């Protein structure tokens, strides 16, 4: 099964960074826009596979994306800054039921070492 997730590519002055707002924590970087598309597609497919393998739900693809284009004095935008927003077709695995269950508790013992400055 495939879904079309909206993705955002941003030029960062020396390379592109990309992310899908619907899939938290999944990002990629690349030198060119075509390479960025390939890198982010691979990252998204791997991320969705990990979610499915863990029994977590696969997020739905949203129809719209809001990109904040307000200047930020702490992170000034590089000269010629631009953003590309498009939909990327991604293979989505079927979710598996979660295999995680608690059968008992283990006691974790931590050991502390005291270090002295020379």
C-alpha positions in Angstrom: 0.0 0.0 0.0 1.2 3.5 -0.7 0.3 6.9 0.8 1.2 10.4 -0.3 2.7 12.3 2.7 3.3 16.0 2.4 6.9 16.8 2.8 8.9 20.1 3.2 12.4 20.7 1.8 14.3 23.7 3.0 17.5 25.1 1.5 20.0 25.7 4.4 22.7 27.6 2.5 24.9 24.6 1.7 22.4 21.7 1.5 18.8 20.7 1.8 17.0 19.4 4.9 13.7 17.7 4.6 10.9 16.4 6.9 7.3 15.1 6.8 5.2 17.0 9.3 2.9 14.0 9.8 5.9 11.7 10.8 7.5 13.2 13.9 11.3 12.7 14.2 11.9 11.7 10.6 14.3 14.0 8.8 17.0 13.8 6.1 19.6 16.0 4.5 21.2 16.1 1.0 23.3 18.3 -1.3 20.7 18.5 -4.1 16.9 18.4 -4.4 16.7 15.2 -6.4 19.0 13.5 -3.8 16.9 15.0 -1.0 13.7 13.4 -2.4 15.4 10.0 -2.6 16.9 10.3 0.9 13.7 11.4 2.6 11.6 8.7 0.9 14.1 6.1 2.2 14.0 7.6 5.7 10.2 7.7 5.7 9.8 4.1 4.6 12.3 2.9 7.2 10.6 5.0 9.9 7.1 3.6 9.0 8.5 0.1 9.0 9.9 0.6 12.5 6.5 1.9 13.6 4.7 -1.2 12.1 7.3 -3.6 13.6 6.7 -2.1 17.0 3.0 -2.4 16.7 2.5 1.4 16.7 -0.1 3.0 14.5 0.9 4.4 11.1 0.0 8.2 11.0 -2.4 9.3 8.4 -1.3 11.6 5.7 -2.7 15.2 6.0 -4.0 17.2 3.1 -2.5 20.5 3.9 0.8 21.8 5.5 1.5 25.1 7.2 5.1 26.3 6.9 6.2 29.1 9.2 8.0 31.6 7.0 8.4 34.4 9.6 12.0 35.6 10.0 13.7 34.4 13.2 16.5 36.7 14.4 18.2 33.8 16.2 18.3 31.7 13.0 18.6 34.1 10.1 17.6 32.6 6.7 20.5 32.4 4.2 20.5 34.5 1.1 18.3 32.9 -1.6 16.4 30.9 1.0 13.6 28.8 -0.4 11.2 26.1 0.6 9.6 23.3 -1.5 6.4 21.6 -0.3 5.1 18.6 -2.2 3.5 15.2 -1.7 5.8 12.1 -1.7 4.5 8.6 -2.4 5.7 6.2 0.2 5.2 2.5 0.7 3.4 1.8 3.9 3.7 -1.5 5.7 0.7 -3.1 7.5 0.7 -2.6 11.2 1.5 -5.6 13.3 -0.1 -6.2 16.7 2.2 -5.2 19.5 4.4 -8.0 20.9 5.3 -6.0 24.0 3.9 -7.2 27.2 5.1 -7.0 30.8 5.7 -10.5 32.3 7.5 -9.4 35.4 9.7 -6.6 36.6 13.4 -6.6 36.7 15.4 -4.7 39.2 18.1 -2.6 37.6 21.1 -1.9 39.8 23.2 1.1 38.9 26.8 1.4 39.9 28.3 4.7 40.6 32.0 5.5 40.4 33.5 8.6 41.9 36.0 10.3 39.7 38.6 12.7 41.1 40.2 15.5 39.2 44.0 15.3 39.1 
